[in-house]
Amino acid sequence: MMSQVKKLEASVLVLGQKKHSSILSCLCENSGSGTKEFIEHCINNAECLTIGVRKKNQGMNGYLINTRWQKNFWLLA
């Protein structure tokens, strides 16, 4: 994924942090890490702005946003 981001000269990469993502599971199996570790690696090492997004727990509105500079920022949307 990191090579594609660089090749396409992406300025923003947004990754969903859903617990059971089949696409991320495949990528993680190939990289030898878990989904959480893979997303953290992308956030911390991608050359572009990388944002991890996940829905807040049931009963709570909004989203948790993770970037290189901000962890678990609650966005009420």
N, C-alpha and C positions, 0 to 999 in steps of 0.2 A: 504494500500500500504506500509506503514512504517513497518508493521509487516512482510510482505513478503521480504522486503529489508533486514531486520535483519535476518530472517530465512534462506535466501539464501546466506547470507554473501556477498552481492554484494559490489564491490569496487567502482562502478560508476553507477549512475542513470541519464539517460538523458530524459528530459521531453520536448515535443514539446509545444510551447506556441501559437499554432494556435488559433485564436479567437473562432472558432466553432468546437471544438473537441467533438464528441459524447461520446467517452470513458471517457474523463475527465469530461464531463458534468454529466455522471452517477455517477462517484466517488464523484463529488462535491455535488450533491444532497444528497447523503448518508452521507456526512460529515457535511452538513449544511452550507457550505461556497461557495463562487464563485470560478470560475476557477483560477483567478489571485491569490486569497488568498490561495487556495489549493497548487498551485505551489510554492508560496513564503514559505508556511509552510514546504513543502518538502525540498526546498533549504536550509532553515535555521535550520531544525531539524533532517534531515536524518543523520545516522551515517557514511554514505559513501559520497564521492564527488558527489554532485548533480548539474547538469547543465540544465538550461532552455534555449531552443533555439527557436528563431522565425526569420522568413525571414524579411529582411528590407523592408520598404515600396516600392510600385511599382515604377519603374524608378530608383531605387537604387539597386546596387548589394550588396551581402553580407548578413550576419546574425548578429542579436543581441544576445549576450551570457550573461546569468546571472548566477552567482555563489554566494556562501556565501560572497566571498571577493570582487567580481567585478560585478558591475551592468551596464547593457547596454553597454557592450564592443562590438564594431563593428568589426566583423571578415570578411574581404574581401576574399571570396572564389569563 
